[in-house]
């Protein structure tokens, strides 16, 4: 999996087919309305992908200084305790990972 390299603040979306998701259309409008100055980029990870695929994506997001957050689409959210510990919630109201 090739890491996404952007030179602007980025919110990541992890799913099966992110390009077709409505969030790819809605998020830019939210970002503009809220003055976030953030773009959205999708990582497509097949269902039942090996753990290494998830580790690679999470590692990239964790290490990207321009990453402003990420959303994992529900079908991807199978228990991956080690990867979840790699991420942290930015706001106190976020559910614990």
MOCORSUL-V530785 format. One record per backbone hydrogen bond with DSSP energy under -1.0 kcal/mol. CO is the residue of the C=O (numbers start at 1). NH is the residue of the N-H. Records with the same first field share a line. If there is no record, write none. Layout:
CO: NH + NH
//
This chain:
9: 39
10: 68
11: 41
12: 71
13: 43
14: 73
15: 45
17: 20
18: 21
21: 24
22: 25 + 26
23: 27
26: 30
27: 31
28: 32
29: 33
30: 34
31: 36
39: 11
41: 13
43: 15
46: 49
50: 53 + 54
51: 55
52: 56
53: 57
54: 58
55: 59
56: 60
57: 61
58: 62
59: 63
60: 64
64: 67
66: 10
69: 12
71: 14
73: 76
74: 77
76: 78
80: 84
81: 85
91: 94
//
